[in-house]
Amino acid sequence: MAKQEEVKLLGVWNSPFVCTVKWALKLKGVYYENIEEEDLLYSKSELLLRSNPIYKKVPVLLHNGKPVIESLNILEYIDETWPANQMMPQDPYERAMARFWAKFADEKFMTSSFEAFAASEEEKQKKAQVAAVECLRFLEEHLKGKPFFGGETIGYLDIAIGWIAHWLQVWEEAGSMKIMDPTKFPSINVWMKNFVESPVIKDDLPLRDKMVLVLQENRKTLADFYKM
Ligand SMILES: N[C@@H](CCC(=O)N[C@@H](CS)C(=O)NCC(=O)O)C(=O)O
């Protein structure tokens, strides 16, 4: 990285979206300054409001002062800006597919699995749990016994949906429910282990027990905030 470059990451310690960006920067060997929001749900910093006035969400990557927002978009920006350890597949069809699965996991799987933890009513929780299991079935089919979605090594899709390997268990525990069944999803099960044990990932995983505790304490607040 050229000396004059300045890279800052605005985030919070327990955000799956923020961690995907941390993993990508680590994979690329990019040094960055980590800046944490203190109370994201109730009071956002001036820097966040200025950098992401539309969504007011983290992560925000500040590259030489210029903000890049939306985690999947940030991952692609990182891949194009620092070409070492290419994350995106070279083939245009494979790239389109990787983007598709990343969006699917974000929009369908994350929403349903988080709702299965947080939803205020039991019926809503159960419905979300069924929807989440269905998503996992599709991901299992897509992975088909490969060590990583990127093939033999971690790629864009692994990073983009890597939160599954760590956060899903946290939501299951905090919500006293189960989505992941290793006997039904053996490839995903192996991938989860491969992913969290990988040298690029393992040092940038928020503490599991701390996350469970925080989620249990704030379940109602989160359900209200996300209108679940
Ligand atoms: N689609 C966004 C989602 C980011 C997101 O939801 N971030 C959460 C933290 S995990 C946030 O900033 N929440 C504050 C809010 O919703 O006001 C992305 O991929 O970057």
The ligand as a Gaussian input file, in Angstrom:
#p B3LYP/6-31G(d) Opt

LIG

0 1
 N      -26.919000      -3.155000       4.140000
 C      -26.004000      -2.598000       5.100000
 C      -26.460000      -3.002000       6.490000
 C      -25.612000      -2.384000       7.563000
 C      -26.304000      -2.432000       8.929000
 O      -27.470000      -2.820000       9.066000
 N      -25.567000      -2.000000       9.952000
 C      -26.121000      -1.916000      11.263000
 C      -25.132000      -2.460000      12.294000
 S      -25.043000      -4.209000      12.200000
 C      -26.387000      -0.454000      11.593000
 O      -25.603000       0.405000      11.271000
 N      -27.526000      -0.187000      12.243000
 C      -27.921000       1.118000      12.648000
 C      -29.239000       1.483000      12.082000
 O      -29.919000       0.628000      11.485000
 O      -29.638000       2.643000      12.272000
 C      -24.585000      -3.093000       4.793000
 O      -24.447000      -4.176000       4.229000
 O      -23.637000      -2.354000       5.069000

